Amino acid sequence: MKATLRSINSTLITLTENEMSFSKGLEEVAKHVNEQDGDIKETFTAYSLLSINEQVMQLNRTINECRREYEILIDAFINSQKGFSS
């Protein structure tokens, strides 16, 4: 009977130790996930800003190209009017 009680007591002590170890492990995992979450958010933000910057640059190139084409059309129209006037 004593051996059985000692065995149960030992099992309960081991179970309590394992529970504390498991709890500590879960806290460490949660801490790690929170740290990684911050890093992921920073990386995503940086990537988003780079992507937006690239899109703005493309838009500026497109606008500048449209301006040049518009100026060419205006010049062609003016030159054609000069040709009809002469």
Beta strands, then each sheet from edge to edge (+ up, - down):
end
